Amino acid sequence: MSQKFSVEIRISELKIIQFPESYKMSTYLYAICAGPYQFIESNIDGMPPMRIYARKSLIDKCDFKEMFKITQAGIRFYSMFFGLDYPFGKYDQVFVPELNHGAMENVGCVTFSEDYLYRDEIPSLAKRL
């Protein structure tokens, strides 16, 4: 038996966002992250724009300089290793509450459990490994 569904949406202000065409990718390699996040941004010549997102209540308690430094070193290494530039227009890292696994690599966005976000501390090398 066929069922029909009707959905009525009333929006006082309509906003349309059009994204540029992307590379073809597997459907499990993209992420949509939404929530009360704030971000810290890094824009360095030769690197894609990078942002690190965390909940508003955590963003000021963390030092993201080392994260950007390590991420940029990784992008340089793999670009030289494969002989290809980073192919995407951005690189985001999102620290997510209650993520049930350590991290998930998506195209242009890596999600991490916020358990890996060191707050108000400089972690030892053993803790970081």
C-alpha positions in Angstrom: 0.0 0.0 0.0 1.3 3.4 -1.0 1.4 6.2 1.6 1.5 9.9 0.8 3.2 12.4 3.1 2.6 16.1 3.1 5.0 18.5 4.7 4.2 22.2 5.2 7.1 24.5 6.1 6.6 28.1 7.1 9.7 30.2 7.1 9.5 33.9 7.9 12.9 34.6 6.2 14.2 32.3 3.5 17.9 32.0 3.0 19.3 30.0 0.1 23.0 29.0 0.1 24.5 27.6 -3.1 27.7 25.6 -2.8 30.2 25.2 -5.6 30.4 21.8 -7.2 32.7 19.5 -5.2 34.9 16.5 -6.1 33.1 13.2 -6.3 33.3 11.4 -3.0 31.8 8.5 -1.2 28.7 9.4 0.8 30.3 8.4 4.1 33.1 10.9 3.7 31.2 14.1 4.4 29.9 15.5 7.7 27.4 18.1 8.8 28.2 19.6 12.1 25.8 21.9 13.9 25.6 23.3 17.3 26.7 26.2 19.6 30.3 26.1 18.3 32.8 28.9 18.1 36.0 28.6 16.1 39.7 29.7 16.0 41.0 30.3 12.4 44.4 30.1 10.8 45.1 31.5 7.3 48.7 31.0 6.1 49.9 31.3 2.5 50.2 27.9 0.8 47.7 26.3 3.2 44.0 25.9 3.0 42.0 28.0 5.4 41.8 26.1 8.7 39.4 26.3 11.6 39.2 24.5 14.9 35.6 24.4 16.3 34.7 23.6 19.9 31.7 24.4 22.1 31.5 28.0 23.2 32.1 27.0 26.8 35.5 25.4 25.9 37.0 27.5 23.2 38.8 29.9 25.5 40.2 27.2 27.7 42.4 25.7 25.0 45.6 26.6 23.1 45.2 25.7 19.5 48.6 26.9 18.2 50.1 23.5 18.4 47.1 21.9 16.6 47.5 24.3 13.7 51.2 23.7 13.6 50.9 19.9 13.5 48.1 20.0 10.9 50.1 22.3 8.6 53.2 20.1 8.9 51.0 17.1 8.0 49.6 18.8 5.0 53.1 19.8 3.8 54.4 16.3 4.3 51.6 14.6 2.4 51.7 17.2 -0.4 55.5 16.4 -0.9 55.0 12.6 -0.4 52.2 12.3 -3.0 53.4 15.2 -5.2 49.9 16.8 -5.0 48.5 19.8 -3.3 45.8 19.5 -0.7 42.7 19.2 -3.0 40.0 20.8 -0.9 39.2 24.5 -0.2 39.3 24.2 3.6 40.4 22.0 6.5 38.2 22.0 9.6 38.6 20.2 12.9 35.5 19.9 15.1 35.5 18.7 18.7 32.2 17.1 19.3 30.6 16.2 22.7 29.7 12.6 23.2 31.3 11.3 20.0 31.3 7.5 20.5 34.7 7.0 18.8 38.0 8.9 18.8 37.8 10.7 15.5 36.3 10.5 12.0 38.1 11.7 8.9 35.8 13.4 6.4 36.5 15.5 3.3 37.7 18.8 4.6 36.5 18.2 8.1 37.8 15.9 10.8 35.5 15.3 13.9 37.1 14.4 17.2 35.7 13.5 20.6 36.1 16.5 22.8 37.7 14.1 25.3 40.8 14.8 23.1 40.7 18.5 23.8 43.1 19.4 26.5 41.7 22.2 28.7 43.8 24.6 30.7 46.8 22.2 30.6 49.9 21.4 28.6 49.7 17.7 28.2 52.8 15.5 28.5 54.2 13.7 25.4 53.0 10.4 26.8 49.5 11.7 27.2 49.4 13.1 23.7 50.6 9.8 22.1 
